[in-house]
Amino acid sequence: MIWQIEITILIIVIILAVGALGVKDLLGAAILFGAYSFMMCLLWAIMGAVDVAFTEASVGAGVSTVMFVAAVFRTSRRTED
Amino acid sequence: MDALLNILISKANYWLYIILMMIGLYGIMVKKNLVKKIIGLNILQTAVILFFISVGAKEKATIPIIEHGNDTVHAAVSASHYINPLPHVLMLTAIVVAVATLGVALALVIRIHQQYHTLEEEEILKRIQET
């Protein structure tokens, strides 16, 4: 575990979380959430939890993003906040 | 004061996890859009999982796979050379549960949109009161 890389990726993760909640477009929020999941997966790989990182990369980043995009296309992209 | 500063600096990554957790809680409570609420819920879940994983991490330790295979000579295994695998196994289950809740939540959102043609909480409440 290299603490410089860990702190850098943690800051990127926090920025992506704020961005995913703050952006005015739901499709953009879904894509930012996918990037957030991939950064989180990288963080777990650094911490030595390779099995958790693998599951997050396939299930969290892959399937969740597909579900979000499908749900946004079936409903509406408009959001007030 | 010096002791407090010491705690603040030595536990810096824990403070960042708490910030991430609070961002998720903010998303659940303040955002009016239902999809934004679900994103906040997922951020909260991953922040808790991140905290548990970081508890198991150790300095100068390798991933939890024993290097001596089944047919080689038995050597003493020191637990301090391996990262604690117990939080990994618990959080693996939590990730799968998170995806299951996400699927159910998005299905409910799609059904709500079919019924009321909007995703904003206040407009949904207004249309419920109209009918």
Backbone of each chain as ProteinMPNN parsed JSONL, in Angstrom:
{"seq_chain_A": "MIWQIEITILIIVIILAVGALGVKDLLGAAILFGAYSFMMCLLWAIMGAVDVAFTEASVGAGVSTVMFVAAVFRTSRRTED", "coords_chain_A": {"N_chain_A": [[0.848, -1.198, 0.0], [0.796, 2.026, -1.062], [1.016, 5.153, 0.201], [0.88, 7.69, -0.992], [-0.28, 7.296, -3.557], [-2.687, 6.259, -2.712], [-3.916, 8.413, -1.322], [-4.121, 10.263, -3.424], [-5.89, 8.926, -5.216], [-8.082, 8.72, -3.55], [-8.841, 11.405, -3.311], [-9.547, 11.923, -5.97], [-11.717, 10.193, -6.107], [-13.508, 11.404, -4.312], [-13.976, 13.835, -5.616], [-15.228, 12.858, -7.938], [-17.523, 11.751, -6.796], [-18.85, 14.028, -5.803], [-19.246, 15.286, -8.244], [-20.923, 13.42, -9.57], [-23.219, 13.658, -8.047], [-23.796, 16.324, -8.436], [-24.115, 17.085, -11.114], [-26.236, 18.256, -13.808], [-27.492, 16.55, -15.528], [-28.93, 13.418, -16.036], [-27.854, 11.252, -17.453], [-25.177, 11.951, -17.67], [-24.607, 11.894, -14.937], [-24.834, 9.156, -14.46], [-22.669, 8.165, -15.971], [-20.526, 9.41, -14.681], [-20.802, 8.181, -12.23], [-20.08, 5.595, -12.928], [-17.352, 5.992, -13.485], [-16.545, 6.708, -10.924], [-16.956, 4.243, -9.62], [-15.001, 2.698, -10.872], [-12.654, 3.978, -10.011], [-12.873, 3.462, -7.291], [-12.577, 0.718, -7.317], [-9.915, 0.552, -8.114], [-8.708, 1.61, -5.861], [-9.257, -0.389, -3.97], [-7.792, -2.46, -5.079], [-5.229, -1.477, -4.637], [-5.185, -1.601, -1.86], [-4.902, -4.299, -1.489], [-7.073, -5.965, -1.604], [-7.888, -7.975, -3.722], [-9.914, -9.656, -4.634], [-12.271, -8.323, -3.949], [-11.908, -6.018, -5.451], [-12.0, -7.032, -8.033], [-14.654, -7.995, -8.157], [-15.998, -5.567, -7.814], [-15.214, -4.198, -10.128], [-16.404, -5.71, -12.161], [-19.134, -6.098, -11.394], [-19.976, -3.781, -9.902], [-19.006, -1.484, -11.386], [-19.476, -2.264, -14.063], [-22.11, -3.645, -14.436], [-23.808, -1.991, -12.884], [-23.567, 0.549, -14.139], [-24.617, -0.019, -16.655], [-27.231, -0.659, -15.906], [-28.061, 1.831, -14.848], [-27.9, 3.477, -17.142], [-29.744, 2.223, -18.799], [-32.082, 2.564, -17.285], [-32.251, 5.373, -17.283], [-32.647, 5.879, -19.991], [-35.149, 4.72, -20.291], [-36.719, 6.325, -18.749], [-36.52, 9.657, -17.983], [-34.102, 12.198, -18.886], [-34.068, 14.557, -17.612], [-33.42, 16.683, -14.836], [-33.966, 18.455, -11.786], [-32.202, 19.188, -9.735]], "CA_chain_A": [[0.0, 0.0, 0.0], [1.591, 3.24, -1.176], [0.018, 6.1, 0.709], [0.689, 8.812, -1.904], [-1.259, 6.909, -4.578], [-3.98, 6.068, -2.053], [-4.527, 9.721, -1.057], [-4.486, 10.855, -4.717], [-7.098, 8.293, -5.757], [-9.202, 9.083, -2.661], [-9.308, 12.749, -3.66], [-10.262, 11.785, -7.247], [-13.007, 9.543, -5.811], [-14.42, 12.386, -3.693], [-14.378, 14.773, -6.671], [-16.194, 12.19, -8.815], [-18.786, 11.597, -6.065], [-19.513, 15.338, -5.822], [-19.68, 15.526, -9.615], [-22.065, 12.567, -9.898], [-24.425, 14.189, -7.4], [-24.055, 17.719, -8.761], [-24.331, 17.386, -12.529], [-27.662, 18.484, -14.06], [-27.966, 15.62, -16.545], [-28.889, 12.105, -15.388], [-26.936, 10.358, -18.177], [-23.841, 12.326, -17.206], [-24.442, 11.401, -13.572], [-24.602, 7.711, -14.535], [-21.312, 7.912, -16.451], [-19.613, 9.808, -13.604], [-20.866, 7.154, -11.198], [-19.256, 4.484, -13.404], [-15.945, 6.358, -13.264], [-16.372, 6.618, -9.468], [-16.827, 2.836, -9.254], [-13.703, 2.187, -11.32], [-11.623, 4.512, -9.118], [-12.998, 2.728, -6.036], [-11.989, -0.603, -7.587], [-8.459, 0.75, -8.1], [-8.342, 1.811, -4.454], [-9.265, -1.682, -3.287], [-6.657, -3.235, -5.579], [-4.051, -0.981, -3.937], [-5.229, -2.079, -0.479], [-4.657, -5.736, -1.432], [-8.313, -6.737, -1.655], [-8.026, -8.193, -5.162], [-11.203, -10.266, -4.956], [-13.285, -7.266, -3.88], [-11.683, -5.124, -6.592], [-12.491, -7.734, -9.233], [-16.116, -7.988, -8.131], [-16.485, -4.208, -8.021], [-15.009, -3.815, -11.521], [-17.373, -6.365, -13.045], [-20.524, -5.912, -10.969], [-20.269, -2.405, -9.529], [-18.807, -0.524, -12.468], [-20.061, -2.712, -15.316], [-23.555, -3.896, -14.443], [-24.532, -0.831, -12.346], [-23.627, 1.607, -15.144], [-25.565, -0.446, -17.686], [-28.573, -0.51, -15.32], [-28.4, 3.251, -14.755], [-28.136, 4.025, -18.482], [-31.011, 1.667, -19.28], [-33.182, 3.216, -16.56], [-32.358, 6.769, -17.727], [-33.26, 5.899, -21.319], [-36.558, 4.358, -20.199], [-37.464, 7.402, -18.075], [-36.167, 10.957, -18.567], [-32.782, 12.691, -18.502], [-34.222, 15.86, -16.988], [-33.391, 16.738, -13.376], [-33.995, 19.831, -11.277], [-31.016, 19.497, -8.919]], "C_chain_A": [[0.876, 1.237, 0.0], [0.683, 4.408, -0.844], [-0.167, 7.293, -0.206], [-0.383, 8.507, -2.951], [-2.64, 6.79, -3.952], [-4.673, 7.413, -1.83], [-4.96, 10.375, -2.362], [-5.791, 10.265, -5.241], [-8.298, 8.602, -4.881], [-9.748, 10.461, -3.01], [-10.063, 12.716, -4.991], [-11.641, 11.188, -7.012], [-13.993, 10.547, -5.224], [-14.897, 13.396, -4.73], [-15.429, 14.139, -7.581], [-17.537, 11.997, -8.12], [-19.559, 12.911, -6.063], [-20.041, 15.631, -7.221], [-20.907, 14.709, -9.982], [-23.332, 13.071, -9.236], [-24.778, 15.585, -7.896], [-24.443, 17.995, -10.19], [-25.832, 17.391, -12.842], [-28.274, 17.484, -15.026], [-27.842, 14.206, -15.979], [-27.984, 11.126, -16.12], [-25.49, 10.66, -17.782], [-23.571, 11.842, -15.801], [-24.159, 9.906, -13.571], [-23.18, 7.414, -14.972], [-20.289, 8.291, -15.379], [-19.632, 8.782, -12.473], [-20.081, 5.908, -11.612], [-17.781, 4.752, -13.198], [-15.604, 6.285, -11.774], [-16.154, 5.163, -9.047], [-15.478, 2.273, -9.684], [-12.568, 2.701, -10.439], [-11.655, 3.789, -7.774], [-12.385, 1.338, -6.164], [-10.467, -0.534, -7.554], [-7.947, 0.893, -6.669], [-8.287, 0.486, -3.712], [-8.144, -2.567, -3.78], [-5.362, -2.787, -4.91], [-4.01, -1.522, -2.516], [-5.047, -3.588, -0.366], [-5.904, -6.583, -1.457], [-8.633, -7.03, -3.111], [-9.372, -8.796, -5.513], [-12.323, -9.224, -4.935], [-13.144, -6.322, -5.067], [-12.222, -5.744, -7.873], [-14.006, -7.7, -9.293], [-16.662, -6.592, -8.397], [-16.336, -3.796, -9.487], [-16.045, -4.451, -12.425], [-18.798, -5.986, -12.68], [-20.831, -4.437, -10.71], [-20.159, -1.453, -10.684], [-19.519, -0.956, -13.74], [-21.571, -2.754, -15.269], [-24.327, -2.679, -13.945], [-24.66, 0.264, -13.387], [-24.625, 1.245, -16.24], [-27.0, -0.281, -17.184], [-28.998, 0.949, -15.263], [-28.735, 3.811, -16.133], [-29.458, 3.513, -19.038], [-32.19, 2.35, -18.606], [-33.356, 4.655, -17.014], [-32.978, 6.832, -19.115], [-34.726, 5.527, -21.275], [-37.378, 5.457, -19.524], [-37.11, 8.732, -18.72], [-34.785, 11.377, -18.07], [-32.872, 13.968, -17.69], [-34.107, 15.733, -15.472], [-33.341, 18.19, -12.924], [-32.741, 20.178, -10.5], [-29.848, 18.611, -9.29]], "O_chain_A": [[1.619, 1.476, 0.952], [-0.313, 4.634, -1.531], [-1.249, 7.878, -0.223], [-1.269, 9.321, -3.21], [-3.642, 7.164, -4.561], [-5.864, 7.554, -2.107], [-6.033, 10.976, -2.427], [-6.689, 10.996, -5.658], [-9.414, 8.735, -5.385], [-10.961, 10.673, -3.01], [-11.085, 13.384, -5.144], [-12.62, 11.608, -7.629], [-15.169, 10.552, -5.585], [-16.068, 13.776, -4.74], [-16.404, 14.79, -7.955], [-18.581, 12.068, -8.768], [-20.769, 12.924, -6.29], [-21.142, 16.158, -7.377], [-21.828, 15.217, -10.622], [-24.417, 12.93, -9.8], [-25.933, 15.999, -7.794], [-25.042, 19.032, -10.473], [-26.605, 16.645, -12.24], [-29.468, 17.564, -15.314], [-26.776, 13.827, -15.494], [-27.396, 10.25, -15.486], [-24.685, 9.75, -17.584], [-22.456, 11.428, -15.485], [-23.344, 9.429, -12.781], [-22.538, 6.519, -14.421], [-19.301, 7.583, -15.185], [-18.61, 8.539, -11.832], [-19.486, 5.238, -10.768], [-17.035, 3.864, -12.787], [-14.513, 5.855, -11.402], [-15.284, 4.873, -8.225], [-14.876, 1.473, -8.967], [-11.627, 1.965, -10.145], [-10.609, 3.528, -7.18], [-11.753, 0.843, -5.232], [-9.806, -1.435, -7.038], [-6.892, 0.367, -6.316], [-7.378, 0.256, -2.915], [-7.589, -3.348, -3.007], [-4.489, -3.612, -4.64], [-2.941, -1.864, -2.012], [-5.038, -4.116, 0.746], [-5.817, -7.805, -1.342], [-9.535, -6.419, -3.685], [-9.928, -8.492, -6.569], [-13.21, -9.236, -5.788], [-14.144, -5.875, -5.628], [-12.826, -5.059, -8.698], [-14.585, -7.414, -10.341], [-17.654, -6.43, -9.108], [-17.211, -3.128, -10.037], [-16.522, -3.81, -13.361], [-19.584, -5.599, -13.545], [-21.812, -3.9, -11.225], [-21.087, -0.693, -10.957], [-20.106, -0.124, -14.431], [-22.243, -1.997, -15.97], [-25.378, -2.349, -14.495], [-25.729, 0.86, -13.525], [-25.386, 2.096, -16.699], [-27.876, 0.173, -17.92], [-30.138, 1.284, -15.583], [-29.722, 4.529, -16.292], [-30.207, 4.261, -19.668], [-33.18, 2.681, -19.259], [-34.488, 5.127, -17.125], [-33.756, 7.743, -19.397], [-35.491, 5.969, -22.132], [-38.595, 5.52, -19.703], [-37.377, 8.919, -19.907], [-34.349, 10.977, -16.99], [-31.871, 14.423, -17.137], [-34.634, 14.788, -14.886], [-32.753, 19.043, -13.589], [-32.254, 21.306, -10.572], [-28.771, 18.732, -8.707]]}, "seq_chain_B": "MDALLNILISKANYWLYIILMMIGLYGIMVKKNLVKKIIGLNILQTAVILFFISVGAKEKATIPIIEHGNDTVHAAVSASHYINPLPHVLMLTAIVVAVATLGVALALVIRIHQQYHTLEEEEILKRIQET", "coords_chain_B": {"N_chain_B": [[-3.991, 19.809, 22.652], [-1.927, 19.26, 20.902], [-2.054, 16.504, 20.883], [-4.547, 16.14, 19.742], [-4.137, 17.163, 17.174], [-2.32, 15.319, 16.3], [-3.912, 13.009, 16.168], [-5.706, 13.838, 14.17], [-4.023, 14.029, 11.924], [-2.757, 11.512, 11.704], [-4.858, 9.827, 11.203], [-5.79, 10.466, 8.648], [-6.849, 9.306, 6.293], [-9.155, 8.067, 7.228], [-10.754, 10.261, 7.83], [-11.239, 11.179, 5.262], [-12.798, 9.069, 4.321], [-15.037, 9.423, 5.903], [-15.916, 11.884, 4.956], [-16.676, 11.114, 2.367], [-18.753, 9.356, 3.002], [-20.554, 11.177, 4.124], [-21.116, 12.731, 1.893], [-22.636, 10.9, 0.422], [-24.828, 10.596, 2.181], [-25.843, 13.197, 2.127], [-26.678, 13.232, -0.545], [-28.795, 11.387, -0.428], [-30.596, 12.645, 1.323], [-31.017, 15.368, 0.535], [-31.238, 15.715, -2.278], [-33.762, 15.964, -4.809], [-34.441, 14.461, -6.977], [-35.218, 11.141, -8.035], [-33.389, 9.298, -9.17], [-30.996, 10.523, -8.546], [-31.083, 10.242, -5.793], [-30.733, 7.475, -5.604], [-28.141, 7.214, -6.579], [-26.791, 8.55, -4.522], [-27.313, 6.766, -2.423], [-25.835, 4.552, -3.286], [-23.251, 5.616, -3.204], [-22.96, 6.006, -0.459], [-23.04, 3.317, 0.384], [-20.72, 2.225, -0.868], [-18.801, 3.745, 0.417], [-18.925, 2.822, 3.063], [-18.135, 0.171, 2.635], [-15.549, 0.65, 1.735], [-14.377, 1.651, 4.06], [-14.414, -0.661, 5.688], [-12.722, -2.374, 4.213], [-10.316, -1.008, 4.377], [-9.723, -1.31, 7.042], [-8.768, -3.896, 7.178], [-6.311, -3.758, 5.867], [-2.701, -3.898, 5.821], [0.605, -2.73, 6.657], [3.49, -3.591, 4.717], [2.572, -6.134, 3.97], [1.344, -8.995, 2.132], [-0.978, -10.129, -0.449], [-3.74, -12.213, 0.653], [-2.85, -15.098, 0.113], [-1.541, -18.213, 0.679], [1.863, -18.963, 0.352], [3.165, -21.45, 0.327], [2.482, -24.416, -1.273], [0.132, -27.24, -1.481], [1.547, -29.664, -1.494], [4.105, -29.161, -0.673], [6.791, -28.645, 1.706], [5.761, -28.188, 5.041], [5.646, -25.023, 6.34], [6.046, -22.522, 8.851], [3.448, -20.199, 9.125], [3.197, -16.819, 9.253], [0.896, -14.545, 10.514], [1.221, -11.853, 10.267], [2.343, -11.366, 7.83], [0.411, -11.362, 5.948], [-2.44, -9.793, 4.489], [-5.447, -9.126, 6.274], [-8.001, -11.326, 5.524], [-10.674, -11.475, 6.268], [-12.473, -9.108, 6.361], [-12.597, -8.7, 3.581], [-14.068, -10.873, 2.604], [-16.524, -10.5, 3.856], [-17.287, -8.024, 2.747], [-17.45, -8.6, 0.075], [-19.892, -9.922, -0.103], [-21.484, -7.744, 0.58], [-21.203, -6.052, -1.648], [-22.549, -7.472, -3.644], [-25.119, -7.477, -2.559], [-25.564, -4.73, -2.688], [-25.751, -4.29, -5.455], [-28.058, -5.754, -5.978], [-30.023, -4.303, -4.514], [-29.842, -1.952, -5.96], [-30.845, -2.744, -8.464], [-33.546, -3.367, -7.807], [-34.389, -0.854, -6.916], [-34.105, 0.73, -9.224], [-35.951, -0.524, -10.875], [-38.316, 0.103, -9.512], [-38.236, 2.876, -9.862], [-38.592, 3.092, -12.633], [-41.183, 2.099, -12.838], [-42.593, 4.029, -11.355], [-42.193, 6.228, -13.006], [-43.665, 5.405, -15.239], [-46.194, 5.586, -14.175], [-46.544, 8.26, -13.222], [-45.141, 9.977, -14.888], [-42.91, 11.548, -14.261], [-39.82, 12.239, -12.472], [-39.306, 13.787, -10.343], [-39.521, 14.421, -6.884], [-41.343, 16.214, -5.628], [-43.203, 16.838, -7.647], [-44.283, 14.315, -8.042], [-45.554, 13.9, -5.573], [-47.439, 15.951, -5.735], [-49.016, 15.06, -7.878], [-49.995, 12.714, -6.801], [-51.692, 13.736, -4.859], [-53.55, 15.038, -6.444], [-55.014, 13.011, -7.672]], "CA_chain_B": [[-4.051, 20.324, 21.278], [-0.952, 18.517, 20.106], [-2.571, 15.135, 20.726], [-5.663, 16.205, 18.79], [-3.549, 17.335, 15.837], [-1.712, 14.034, 15.964], [-4.998, 12.11, 15.754], [-6.241, 14.322, 12.898], [-3.105, 13.775, 10.816], [-2.446, 10.092, 11.529], [-6.045, 9.119, 10.709], [-6.279, 11.329, 7.57], [-7.689, 8.594, 5.33], [-10.471, 7.837, 7.829], [-11.553, 11.484, 7.657], [-11.715, 11.226, 3.875], [-13.916, 8.113, 4.179], [-16.222, 10.026, 6.529], [-16.406, 12.893, 4.006], [-17.363, 10.388, 1.291], [-20.003, 8.862, 3.569], [-21.471, 12.308, 4.295], [-21.585, 13.107, 0.551], [-23.722, 9.986, 0.101], [-25.991, 10.916, 3.02], [-26.382, 14.434, 1.558], [-27.41, 12.883, -1.759], [-30.064, 10.733, -0.1], [-31.543, 13.495, 2.046], [-31.289, 16.696, -0.028], [-31.601, 15.694, -3.696], [-35.178, 15.686, -5.016], [-34.616, 13.522, -8.082], [-35.135, 9.788, -7.486], [-32.159, 8.644, -9.608], [-29.92, 11.111, -7.74], [-31.151, 9.603, -4.48], [-30.16, 6.126, -5.705], [-26.691, 7.386, -6.683], [-26.325, 8.854, -3.174], [-27.359, 5.518, -1.65], [-24.706, 3.712, -3.69], [-22.015, 6.223, -2.703], [-22.906, 5.683, 0.976], [-22.691, 1.898, 0.537], [-19.319, 1.977, -1.216], [-17.94, 4.362, 1.435], [-18.859, 1.901, 4.207], [-17.317, -0.965, 2.211], [-14.16, 1.134, 1.699], [-13.897, 1.715, 5.444], [-14.143, -2.014, 6.19], [-11.556, -2.923, 3.525], [-9.106, -0.339, 4.861], [-9.401, -1.843, 8.366], [-7.994, -5.128, 7.033], [-5.023, -3.555, 5.199], [-1.535, -3.835, 6.704], [1.876, -2.33, 6.052], [4.449, -4.651, 4.4], [1.906, -7.431, 3.908], [0.971, -9.345, 0.775], [-2.372, -10.557, -0.567], [-3.906, -13.399, 1.502], [-2.729, -16.423, -0.508], [-0.369, -18.825, 1.313], [2.815, -19.251, -0.722], [3.521, -22.862, 0.291], [1.382, -25.179, -1.837], [-0.349, -28.334, -0.639], [2.467, -30.796, -1.407], [5.443, -28.77, -0.252], [7.097, -28.796, 3.129], [4.987, -27.256, 5.862], [6.424, -23.979, 6.998], [5.222, -21.702, 9.738], [2.84, -19.05, 8.444], [2.991, -15.704, 10.175], [-0.275, -13.774, 10.091], [1.574, -10.463, 10.001], [2.784, -11.221, 6.449], [-0.737, -11.412, 5.042], [-3.553, -8.885, 4.78], [-6.567, -9.837, 6.89], [-9.001, -11.558, 4.477], [-12.058, -11.559, 6.759], [-13.317, -8.017, 5.826], [-12.798, -8.863, 2.137], [-15.143, -11.834, 2.358], [-17.786, -9.876, 4.265], [-17.662, -6.932, 1.853], [-17.841, -9.209, -1.199], [-21.336, -10.106, 0.004], [-22.132, -6.431, 0.612], [-21.254, -5.515, -3.01], [-23.617, -8.168, -4.367], [-26.375, -6.952, -2.027], [-25.714, -3.364, -3.194], [-26.241, -4.347, -6.835], [-29.443, -6.232, -5.936], [-30.876, -3.185, -4.12], [-29.857, -0.998, -7.072], [-31.767, -3.24, -9.473], [-34.925, -3.203, -7.337], [-34.695, 0.578, -6.852], [-34.297, 1.266, -10.571], [-37.22, -1.049, -11.375], [-39.376, 0.922, -8.908], [-38.205, 4.198, -10.494], [-39.206, 2.978, -13.966], [-42.641, 1.956, -12.62], [-43.112, 5.341, -10.933], [-42.22, 7.093, -14.182], [-44.796, 5.003, -16.077], [-47.451, 6.016, -13.547], [-46.684, 9.7, -12.977], [-44.418, 10.686, -15.956], [-41.876, 12.451, -13.758], [-38.951, 11.638, -11.466], [-39.104, 14.728, -9.239], [-40.301, 13.995, -5.73], [-42.446, 17.12, -5.331], [-44.233, 16.683, -8.67], [-44.978, 13.041, -7.787], [-46.465, 14.107, -4.434], [-48.549, 16.784, -6.211], [-49.914, 14.249, -8.709], [-50.707, 11.771, -5.931], [-52.788, 14.439, -4.182], [-54.585, 15.398, -7.409], [-55.881, 11.868, -8.006]], "C_chain_B": [[-3.11, 19.55, 20.375], [-1.438, 17.09, 19.843], [-3.716, 15.1, 19.707], [-5.15, 16.312, 17.354], [-2.935, 16.026, 15.354], [-2.768, 13.041, 15.472], [-5.516, 12.511, 14.379], [-5.332, 13.945, 11.742], [-2.9, 12.277, 10.614], [-3.64, 9.306, 11.014], [-6.641, 9.86, 9.503], [-7.193, 10.571, 6.614], [-9.061, 8.282, 5.903], [-11.354, 9.073, 7.692], [-12.067, 11.588, 6.23], [-12.858, 10.24, 3.658], [-15.188, 8.715, 4.774], [-16.804, 11.109, 5.62], [-17.205, 12.229, 2.886], [-18.729, 9.887, 1.761], [-21.024, 9.999, 3.696], [-21.966, 12.83, 2.952], [-22.754, 12.21, 0.143], [-24.98, 10.293, 0.877], [-26.673, 12.191, 2.542], [-27.211, 14.13, 0.313], [-28.751, 12.255, -1.453], [-31.061, 11.753, 0.443], [-31.949, 14.736, 1.264], [-31.79, 16.623, -1.467], [-33.053, 15.286, -3.881], [-35.423, 14.667, -6.115], [-34.38, 12.092, -7.588], [-33.855, 9.076, -7.911], [-30.96, 9.204, -8.838], [-29.893, 10.51, -6.334], [-30.503, 8.219, -4.523], [-28.644, 6.207, -5.822], [-26.101, 7.699, -5.305], [-26.285, 7.625, -2.29], [-26.166, 4.636, -1.981], [-23.384, 4.279, -3.199], [-21.855, 5.923, -1.213], [-22.477, 4.235, 1.19], [-21.22, 1.654, 0.238], [-18.378, 2.626, -0.199], [-17.808, 3.463, 2.654], [-17.982, 0.697, 3.864], [-15.844, -0.578, 2.206], [-13.565, 1.201, 3.101], [-13.539, 0.316, 5.951], [-12.901, -2.609, 5.542], [-10.28, -2.308, 4.096], [-8.74, -0.806, 6.268], [-8.525, -3.096, 8.238], [-6.621, -4.932, 6.44], [-3.897, -3.431, 6.217], [-0.345, -3.303, 5.92], [2.749, -3.57, 5.827], [3.818, -6.047, 4.435], [1.49, -7.695, 2.473], [-0.476, -9.837, 0.745], [-2.54, -11.92, 0.109], [-3.959, -14.717, 0.745], [-1.447, -17.038, 0.046], [0.583, -19.321, 0.227], [3.181, -20.725, -0.799], [2.323, -23.663, -0.176], [1.046, -26.394, -1.001], [0.656, -29.466, -0.509], [3.86, -30.421, -0.939], [5.591, -28.921, 1.256], [6.284, -27.752, 3.908], [5.913, -26.274, 6.558], [5.483, -23.163, 7.867], [4.723, -20.482, 8.978], [2.61, -17.965, 9.479], [1.857, -14.827, 9.657], [0.085, -12.338, 9.755], [2.073, -10.26, 8.58], [1.631, -11.167, 5.457], [-1.791, -10.403, 5.484], [-4.72, -9.703, 5.321], [-7.683, -10.065, 5.874], [-10.443, -11.551, 4.959], [-12.935, -10.39, 6.282], [-13.566, -8.132, 4.336], [-13.997, -9.754, 1.872], [-16.487, -11.225, 2.732], [-18.233, -8.845, 3.237], [-17.976, -7.412, 0.456], [-19.344, -9.437, -1.222], [-22.057, -8.764, -0.074], [-22.228, -5.837, -0.783], [-22.394, -6.153, -3.791], [-24.979, -7.675, -3.887], [-26.631, -5.545, -2.554], [-26.263, -3.384, -4.616], [-27.684, -4.824, -6.871], [-30.385, -5.095, -5.543], [-30.957, -2.149, -5.225], [-30.842, -1.431, -8.142], [-33.215, -3.041, -9.069], [-35.317, -1.729, -7.353], [-34.932, 1.145, -8.247], [-35.579, 0.734, -11.196], [-38.383, -0.245, -10.81], [-39.428, 2.301, -9.542], [-38.87, 4.156, -11.861], [-40.725, 2.864, -13.845], [-43.269, 3.284, -12.209], [-43.192, 6.281, -12.127], [-43.355, 6.711, -15.123], [-46.108, 5.549, -15.516], [-47.602, 7.532, -13.561], [-45.938, 10.566, -13.989], [-43.456, 11.748, -15.429], [-41.019, 11.7, -12.743], [-38.736, 12.559, -10.278], [-40.064, 14.406, -8.104], [-41.53, 14.876, -5.503], [-43.569, 16.998, -6.352], [-45.008, 15.389, -8.472], [-45.978, 13.214, -6.656], [-47.678, 14.94, -4.859], [-49.539, 15.944, -7.006], [-50.632, 13.182, -7.893], [-51.897, 12.473, -5.273], [-53.895, 14.823, -5.138], [-55.549, 14.242, -7.648], [-56.642, 11.38, -6.785]], "O_chain_B": [[-3.444, 19.225, 19.235], [-1.266, 16.543, 18.754], [-3.837, 14.162, 18.919], [-5.651, 15.65, 16.445], [-3.016, 15.672, 14.177], [-2.555, 12.326, 14.493], [-5.742, 11.658, 13.521], [-5.823, 13.575, 10.676], [-2.871, 11.81, 9.475], [-3.466, 8.228, 10.446], [-7.861, 9.886, 9.344], [-8.202, 11.115, 6.166], [-10.039, 8.234, 5.157], [-12.559, 8.957, 7.466], [-13.193, 12.03, 6.001], [-13.787, 10.526, 2.902], [-16.279, 8.546, 4.228], [-18.022, 11.248, 5.513], [-18.27, 12.711, 2.501], [-19.722, 9.973, 1.039], [-22.208, 9.813, 3.413], [-23.092, 13.317, 2.855], [-23.744, 12.688, -0.411], [-26.079, 10.262, 0.322], [-27.9, 12.287, 2.538], [-28.295, 14.681, 0.124], [-29.741, 12.543, -2.126], [-32.234, 11.735, 0.071], [-33.114, 15.131, 1.316], [-32.676, 17.389, -1.845], [-33.536, 14.378, -3.205], [-36.499, 14.071, -6.179], [-33.455, 11.849, -6.814], [-33.28, 8.328, -7.121], [-30.026, 8.472, -8.514], [-28.826, 10.296, -5.758], [-29.802, 7.832, -3.588], [-27.93, 5.386, -5.246], [-25.041, 7.182, -4.952], [-25.356, 7.444, -1.504], [-25.555, 4.044, -1.092], [-22.489, 3.525, -2.817], [-20.754, 5.622, -0.752], [-21.657, 3.946, 2.061], [-20.539, 0.959, 0.993], [-17.279, 2.123, 0.03], [-16.724, 3.342, 3.224], [-17.184, 0.249, 4.688], [-14.988, -1.362, 2.616], [-12.402, 0.856, 3.311], [-12.491, 0.125, 6.568], [-12.108, -3.27, 6.212], [-9.28, -3.002, 4.278], [-7.576, -0.715, 6.66], [-7.653, -3.337, 9.072], [-5.809, -5.856, 6.493], [-4.095, -2.932, 7.324], [-0.289, -3.405, 4.695], [2.75, -4.489, 6.646], [4.445, -7.013, 4.87], [1.304, -6.766, 1.688], [-1.121, -9.949, 1.787], [-1.594, -12.707, 0.143], [-4.994, -15.385, 0.733], [-0.374, -16.451, -0.097], [0.168, -20.012, -0.704], [3.483, -21.218, -1.886], [1.261, -23.609, 0.444], [1.608, -26.573, 0.08], [0.635, -30.178, 0.496], [4.72, -31.294, -0.82], [4.651, -29.272, 1.968], [6.144, -26.604, 3.488], [6.84, -26.66, 7.27], [4.275, -23.125, 7.637], [5.485, -19.818, 8.275], [1.906, -18.177, 10.466], [1.861, -14.417, 8.497], [-0.656, -11.667, 9.037], [2.222, -9.12, 8.142], [1.843, -10.952, 4.264], [-2.009, -10.185, 6.676], [-4.956, -10.83, 4.885], [-8.269, -9.093, 5.397], [-11.358, -11.615, 4.138], [-14.053, -10.638, 5.831], [-14.619, -7.717, 3.853], [-14.84, -9.445, 1.03], [-17.475, -11.404, 2.019], [-19.412, -8.785, 2.887], [-18.685, -6.733, -0.288], [-20.001, -9.181, -2.231], [-23.105, -8.65, -0.71], [-23.221, -5.181, -1.097], [-23.121, -5.469, -4.511], [-25.889, -7.475, -4.692], [-27.775, -5.191, -2.838], [-27.14, -2.589, -4.953], [-28.464, -4.356, -7.701], [-31.436, -4.928, -6.162], [-32.002, -1.529, -5.422], [-31.589, -0.61, -8.675], [-34.031, -2.598, -9.877], [-36.429, -1.382, -7.751], [-35.846, 1.946, -8.445], [-36.233, 1.442, -11.962], [-39.333, 0.061, -11.531], [-40.51, 2.852, -9.746], [-39.622, 5.063, -12.219], [-41.466, 3.448, -14.635], [-44.359, 3.624, -12.669], [-44.147, 7.047, -12.252], [-43.955, 7.587, -15.746], [-47.012, 5.923, -16.263], [-48.677, 8.041, -13.88], [-46.085, 11.788, -13.958], [-43.219, 12.75, -16.103], [-41.426, 10.664, -12.217], [-38.071, 12.185, -9.312], [-41.25, 14.154, -8.32], [-42.618, 14.374, -5.222], [-44.746, 17.046, -5.993], [-46.218, 15.338, -8.693], [-47.112, 12.744, -6.747], [-48.798, 14.687, -4.416], [-50.751, 16.085, -6.843], [-51.744, 12.781, -8.236], [-52.973, 11.891, -5.142], [-55.052, 14.932, -4.733], [-56.751, 14.452, -7.808], [-57.416, 10.428, -6.881]]}, "name": "protein", "num_of_chains": 2, "seq": "MIWQIEITILIIVIILAVGALGVKDLLGAAILFGAYSFMMCLLWAIMGAVDVAFTEASVGAGVSTVMFVAAVFRTSRRTEDMDALLNILISKANYWLYIILMMIGLYGIMVKKNLVKKIIGLNILQTAVILFFISVGAKEKATIPIIEHGNDTVHAAVSASHYINPLPHVLMLTAIVVAVATLGVALALVIRIHQQYHTLEEEEILKRIQET"}
